[in-house]
Amino acid sequence: MGIFEPFRAIGYITTNVPFSVQRLGTETFVTVSVGKAWQIYNCAKLSLVLVGPQLPKKIRALTSYREYTFAAYGSSIAVFKRAHQVATWSRHGAKVNHLLLFGAHILSVDVEGNIFTWAFKEMDKSLAPVGHVMLEDNFTPSCIMHPDTYLNKIIVGSQEGSLQLWNVSTKKKLYEFKGWKSSISCCVSSPALDVVGIGCADGKIHVHNIRYDEEIVSFSHSTRGAVTALSFRTDGQPLLASGGSSGVISIWNLEKRRLQSIIREAHDCSITSLHFFANEPVLMSSSMDNSLKMWIFDTSDGDPRLLRFRSGHSAPPLCIKFYANGRHILSAGQDRAFRLFSVIQDQQSRELSQRHVSKRAKKLRLKEEEIKLKPVIAFDVAEIRQRDWCNVVTCHRDTAQAYVWRLQNFVLGEHILTPCTENQTPVKACTISACGNFAILGTAGGWIERFNLQSGISRGSYLDALEGKGAAHDGEVIGLACDSTNTIMVSAGYHGDIKVWDFKGRELKSRWEIGNSLVKIVYHRANGLLATVADDLVIRLYDVIALRMVRKFEGHTDRITDMCFSDDGKWLLTSSMDGSLRIWDVILARQIDALQVDVSITALSLSPNMDVLATTHVDQNGVYLWVNQAMFSGSANFESYGSGNEVLSVKLPSVAPAEGSPENDSEKAILDAPLQDTSHSTKLDKQIPDLVTLSLLPKSQWQSLINLDIIKARNKPIEPPKKPEKAPFFLPSIPSLSVSAFTDYIKSLSPSALDMELRMLQVIDDDDDDDQEMDKRPELYFIELLLDYFEHEISCRNNFEFIQAVIRLFLKIHGETIRRQSKLQDKARKLLEVQSAVWQRVDKLFQSTRCMVTFLSNSQF
C-alpha cells in the first residue's frame, strides 16, 4: 500500500453514449455514461444523486427502468439495481452498440447483427436470453426503435441506408424500407401514430409514415455533418428538434414545414442525445464536449433559452491548484475554460465567467470559442484579499498580457496587466505576493514587471545591468516566486540562471547558474527552499538565503511535468511523462514512495491539509483525486511505503468513490483501524529537560476519543456492553510491562478499542461502602494504576496531546467512581497538581506567540 490511494475522479458529466431518461413519481431522472461508470442526475436541478460502480471496459450503450440500470460494455451487459450489480448477460460474441427498453424486456444489438431479448424481471430464474434474431449479412445495424402501438415490433436502421420492420416474438422480418441512399444515424417515434423521424448521415431529416411507407416532410441541415439526434415535442406544439455533428440544435415547425429557430452555440462538439420531456416545453441535450444542458421554450417568439446545465472540461486541463483550504480546485484547460471544482459538493462546480462571451459572439457572428481567452499556461492565486479585489492572475498561450480574476464573484477582473516593453512578448510566468497586493509577471523576452492588483498599475520592473538588452534575464522567464514577508523575489531563466532580487527596491541581490536549461521552479515560503527542474531530469533544492544547493533527487526517466511541496515543506511531489509519481522526503533526503500510472500525469496539487492529492493526465478531461491513507490509517511512519527502488503500479481513480475511503466509511476508518507496528517508530532514549513531545499520531485518532460518543451514536451499537466475568484488562496479564511499552500499546489501539478497555474497568454495581479495601476490588486497583501512569506521563511531558485525550475519556467514564473513593481522590488531586504545573509551563511558551498574533491581526497593512 502506498501513501496515496485512488479516491475518485471529478469533472466528468457525460460522454458520447446517449443518455436514458425515466420518470419516477413526480421527479425525472437522467442516466448518463462517464467512461467506465454511469451516474444519475435529478432533472429538477441537475443534481447528482447516484454514481454507479466502475466496469472493466467503457460503456457503449445505456438504458434504464425504474431502479434498474442496464449498461453494455464490450460484448457483455451489466444489470444494476440502484448502485449494486445483480447480473451480467454474456451471450453476444461481438461488441454491443445498442440497448432498447421493450416492455418487460431489454433488446441488445451487436455490430454483427445479433439481436437478443432479455427478461430482466426473471433474472432470478435464468440469465439466458429469451429470444434471438439474426439480421441479414449485408445489413449493419446503426439504430433501433419501437413504434408506439406496434406490438412486439421494432424498426432497425442500417449503415447501408435501409430500414427493416421486425417482429421479435415470431422472429420474422415483416417489411423493408428502401431508405434514402444514406446511412441511417438515428430514428425516433413521434406523438402521431405510424409516424417516425429519421436522421441520415447526409444531414437530412425525414418524417415518414411507416404504415403506408410514405414521406410526409423532409428537412435539411444548413451545416455539414450527420444528423445525430432527434426528438419530438409532446405537449401539443408541432416541433421537432434535431442535433448535428457540428453542435448545432435546429428546431423545425412541422405544421409550417420550415425551420423555426437555431441554437448555434448549443455545444462545442457533436450532439449525442436530444429529449423533450413529456408534456413539458423543456428539451435536454448532451454532447461529446462533456456537458448536459436543458433548454426551455418560454419566450414570446418561441425560441429556446438555456435553463440549466452541468459541464466540465471538454479538453484536458493544463494547470490545477487547490483553493479555499482544500475545498475547491482551480483548473485551466485546453478548451479555453477556467473552472472551479468542488471537492465536497459536485453541484458547486462552475466555470468562471469571461464577461458576456455569448453576446459578443452573436454580435460579431463568431463562435464562443473564438471569443474566449486563449488556454491558460500558468496561474497563481492568493486567498488573503479575495473579498477586496482580484486575487487570481493568469498567463495565456501566445498572449502578451496577463488577466486577473475575482473569485469572490467568479468573474474576469476589470484590469489587464500589460508589461511595458518596447518589444512585447508573451507572458510566461506569474506570481502573487503573500500579502495579495502585487502580481509579478515574467515574459518570453526576459522582462519582469510588478503590478498592483487593486489598481492594475505598474509598480516598476526588475532590471539586471549585466544583461545586454536591459532585461532581467537573457531569455524566457520560466518561473517567479516571492517570500512570505515581501523581502525577496526569486526569478529563473530558461538558460539556467536563478536570480534573487530585493522585492521593494528591485535591485539584484545575488545570482547563480544551474548549468542546464531550466524547465520549472517551485518555492516554499515557509522554509525558503527553491525546487528546480532542469532538462537533465535532476531535481535540485536550493536555500535562497544561503545560496547553496541542499538536496538533489534523481529517479525520473522522462520529462518532468509538474512538482509541488506539501504545506509543511517536508515532502516534494514530482510527476513525469514516464508515468511515475514520486514523493521525496526533504528532511531525510530520500524517496519515500513512488507510484506508476497507465496515463502520464500532466499537473498535480496537494491540499493544504495533505489529505487529498489532485492530478490531471494526458488526454483525460477530468481531475483525479487521491486520498492520503496515512492520515486515516493511524500509521506514524513511512518505512513500509517506499524504499526508493520499488514503484507501485496503480489504476486511475474512478468516478465512484473507492470502497473504504474516508468519504464512504469514515466511522469505519476511524474506529476500526488495524493495529500498527510501532517497532520502527522514532523514540527518544533520554528526555530533554523542559521539552514537551507529541505522540506523532494522526489528528483523527486522538481527536476521535473526544467525539467518540457522537461517532458511536451514528454507528448505533446493537447491544449495550455487558459486565465481563473477569476484567480482561492488560495490566494484570503483563505485570512487568514497562511504561514505554504500555504507551506504545495504547497508541496502537483504535479509539473504539481503547474506549472498550477503559469501560471494562467501570464499577457497574457500586453498592459497597467507601472504606472497602482496594485489593478486594480489582477494578479500583486498575483505576489507581492508570492514575499513577497519567501522573508519570504528564510529569515527563511525553505524548502530550494523546495523553490529554485519554485522560478526558478516562475521567468521563470513571469520574463518579473516583469521587466516591477517598484514596482515588488523593491520586486525582496529585494528577491535577502535576497537570497544572506542566500546563503553566506550556502556556508560557504560547503566550508570546498569542500576543504577536493578536497584535498583527488587529493591524492594517
C-alpha positions, 0 to 999 in steps of 0.5 A: 500500500502506498501513501496515496490511494485512488479516491475518485475522479471529478469533472466528468458529466457525460460522454458520447453514449446517449443518455436514458431518461425515466420518470419516477413519481413526480421527479425525472431522472437522467442516466448518463455514461462517464467512461467506465461508470454511469451516474444519475442526475435529478432533472429538477436541478441537475443534481447528482444523486447516484454514481454507479460502480466502475466496469472493466471496459467503457460503456457503449450503450445505456438504458434504464427502468425504474431502479434498474440500470442496464449498461453494455460494455464490450460484448457483455451487459451489466444489470444494476439495481440502484448502485449494486450489480445483480447480473451480467448477460454474456451471450453476444460474441461481438461488441454491443452498440445498442440497448432498447427498453421493450416492455418487460424486456431489454433488446441488445444489438451487436455490430454483427447483427445479433439481436437478443431479448432479455427478461430482466424481471426473471433474472432470478430464474435464468440469465439466458436470453429469451429470444434471438434474431439474426439480421441479414449479412449485408445489413449493419445495424446503426439504430433501433426503435419501437413504434408506439402501438406496434406490438412486439415490433421494432424498426432497425436502421442500417449503415447501408441506408435501409430500414427493416420492420421486425417482429421479435416474438415470431422472429420474422422480418415483416417489411423493408424500407428502401431508405434514402441512399444514406446511412441511417444515424438515428430514428425516433417515434413521434406523438402521431401514430405510424409516424417516425423521424429519421436522421441520415448521415447526409444531414437530412431529416425525414418524417415518414409514415411507416404504415403506408411507407410514405414521406410526409416532410423532409428537412435539411441541415444548413451545416455539414455533418450527420444528423445525430439526434432527434426528438419530438415535442409532446405537449401539443406544439408541432416541433421537432428538434434535431442535433448535428455533428457540428453542435448545432440544435435546429428546431423545425415547425412541422405544421409550417414545414420550415425551420423555426429557430437555431441554437448555434452555440448549443455545444462545442462538439457533436450532439449525442442525445436530444429529449423533450420531456413529456408534456413539458416545453423543456428539451435536454441535450448532451454532447461529446464536449462533456456537458448536459444542458436543458433548454426551455421554450418560454419566450414570446417568439418561441425560441429556446433559452438555456435553463440549466446545465452541468459541464466540465472540461471538454479538453484536458486541463493544463494547470490545477491548484487547490483553493479555499483550504482544500475545498475547491480546485482551480483548473485551466484547460485546453478548451479555453475554460477556467473552472472551479471544482468542488471537492465536497459538493459536485453541484458547486462546480462552475466555470468562471465567467469571461464577461458576456462571451455569448453576446459578443459572439452573436454580435460579431457572428463568431463562435464562443470559442473564438471569443474566449481567452486563449488556454491558460499556461500558468496561474497563481492565486492568493486567498488573503484579499479575495473579498477586496479585489482580484486575487487570481492572475493568469498567463495565456498561450501566445498572449502578451498580457496577463488577466486577473480574476475575482473569485469572490464573484467568479468573474474576469477582473476589470484590469489587464496587466500589460508589461511595458516593453518596447518589444512585447512578448508573451507572458510566461510566468506569474506570481502573487505576493503573500500579502495579495497586493502585487502580481509579478509577471515574467515574459518570453523576452526576459522582462519582469514587471510588478503590478498592483492588483487593486489598481492594475498599475505598474509598480516598476520592473526588475532590471539586471545591468549585466544583461545586454538588452536591459532585461532581467534575464537573457531569455524566457522567464520560466518561473517567479516566486516571492517570500512570505514577508515581501523581502525577496523575489526569486526569478529563473531563466530558461538558460539556467540562471536563478536570480534573487532580487530585493522585492521593494527596491528591485535591485539584484541581490545575488545570482547563480547558474544551474548549468542546464536549461531550466524547465520549472521552479517551485518555492516554499515560503515557509522554509525558503527552499527553491525546487528546480527542474532542469532538462537533465531530469535532476531535481535540485533544492536550493536555500535562497538565503544561503545560496547553496544547493541542499538536496538533489533527487534523481529517479525520473526517466522522462520529462518532468511535468509538474512538482509541488511541496506539501504545506509543511515543506517536508515532502516534494511531489514530482510527476513525469511523462514516464508515468511515475509519481514520486514523493521525496522526503526533504528532511531525510533526503530520500524517496519515500514512495513512488507510484506508476500510472497507465496515463502520464500525469500532466499537473498535480496539487496537494491540499493544504491539509495533505489529505487529498492529492489532485492530478490531471493526465494526458488526454483525460478531461477530468481531475483525479483525486487521491486520498492520503491513507496515512492520515486515516490509517493511524500509521506514524511512519513511512518505512513500509511505503517506499524504499526508493527502488520499488514503484507501485503500479496503480489504476486511475481513480474512478468516478465512484468513490473507492470502497473504504475511503474516508468519504464512504466509511469514515466511522469505519476508518476511524474506529476500526483501524488495524493495529500498527507496528510501532517497532520502527517508530522514532523514540527518544532514549533520554528526555530533554529537560523542559521539552514537551513531545507529541505522540506523532499520531494522526489528528483523527485518532486522538481527536476521535476519543473526544467525539467518540460518543457522537461517532458511536451514536451514528454507528448505533451499537446493537447491544449495550456492553455487558459486565465481563466475568473477569476484567480482561484488562492488560495490566494484570496479564503483563505485570512487568510491562514497562511504561514505554511499552504500555504507551506504545500499546495504547497508541496502537489501539483504535479509539473504539478499542481503547474506549472498550478497555477503559469501560471494562474497568467501570464499577457497574454495581457500586453498592459497597461502602467507601472504606472497602479495601482496594485489593478486594476490588480489582477494578479500583486497583486498575483505576489507581494504576492508570492514575499513577501512569497519567501522573508519570506521563504528564510529569515527563511531558511525553505524548502530550496531546494523546495523553490529554485525550485519554485522560478526558475519556478516562475521567468521563467514564470513571469520574463518579467512581473516583469521587466516591473513593477517598484514596482515588481522590488523593491520586486525582488531586496529585494528577491535577497538581502535576497537570497544572504545573506542566500546563503553566509551563506550556502556556508560557511558551504560547503566550508570546506567540498569542500576543504577536498574533493578536497584535498583527491581526488587529493591524492594517497593512 
